[in-house]
Amino acid sequence: MNHFTILGDVVAPTNIQVYYSFKDGSLTDYSSHGIHATAFGALVTTTGRVDEAIQFDSGAYISNNLYPFDFSRVNDYSYTMALWAKPTGSNSAQTLVFVSTSTGWCAHFIATTSTGVLTVNSWMNGPVGALGPLLTLNTWTHIGYTYSPSNGIRLYVNGELYSSSVPFTFSAPDAPVTITLGTDNGATGCTPGYGGEFAGALDEFYLYNVELTAAQIWTLAHP
């Protein structure tokens, strides 16, 4: 798949903030921005949904500093996150994507509840989110999470629209952010108030500074 062309719709390279394929266990950012990730703990390369993936166990995680290409410093800035997830531990509260600043702002953007139900979350002077399904253990699930001021949050599961929020104004942190995959580093109290270490594999992580269309999400979910 051409990562800049989805169903004939050209996505400008500058709209892809970060792209980690995790092929061969690489933490290289294959967007034009070069925001390479750093591993903490013993990450393991495993068979992915597309080529290879990263297995998270025993508190290992991946982190990057999203600056100066910072989608989250402007209120109402549209964005999209997409990835494949394969939980291998248990149905419990876990954090897949955690966003934080050095000033204390933080949110579990993609997480699961204490019973393993998928949630995607944002902030408008309080938590805003959308609920997904129970993530099936040992099974790859594609998660597409889009936001725009006019549409709010839209959660796509395996390419299909699953749930959404009402339109709202994203209240961005006025500081550079760190994006962490696989843990919240103990910050369970950050919105929506649950999360934790992720046990499982992640593959094909994308962050865009635009809201992808339903057709574009479908293509990402069907490589």
Stockholm file with secondary structure:
# STOCKHOLM 1.0

chainA/1-223         MNHFTILGDVVAPTNIQVYYSFKDGSLTDYSSHGIHATAFGALVTTTGRVDEAIQFDSGAYISNNLYPFDFSRVNDYSYTMALWAKPTGSNSAQTLVFVSTSTGWCAHFIATTSTGVLTVNSWMNGPVGALGPLLTLNTWTHIGYTYSPSNGIRLYVNGELYSSSVPFTFSAPDAPVTITLGTDNGATGCTPGYGGEFAGALDEFYLYNVELTAAQIWTLAHP
#=GR chainA/1-223 SS CCTTEETTEECCGGGEEEEECCGGGCCCCCSSSCCCCEEESCCEEEECSSSEEEEECTTCEEEEEECSSCGGGSTTCCEEEEEEEEECSCSSCEEEEEEECTTSCEEEEEEECTTCEEEEEEESSSEEEEEEEECCTTSCEEEEEEEETTTEEEEEETTEEEEECCCCCCCCCSSCEEEEESCCTTCTTSBTSCCCCCCEEEEEEEEESSCCCHHHHHHHTCC
#=GC SS_cons         CCTTEETTEECCGGGEEEEECCGGGCCCCCSSSCCCCEEESCCEEEECSSSEEEEECTTCEEEEEECSSCGGGSTTCCEEEEEEEEECSCSSCEEEEEEECTTSCEEEEEEECTTCEEEEEEESSSEEEEEEEECCTTSCEEEEEEEETTTEEEEEETTEEEEECCCCCCCCCSSCEEEEESCCTTCTTSBTSCCCCCCEEEEEEEEESSCCCHHHHHHHTCC
//
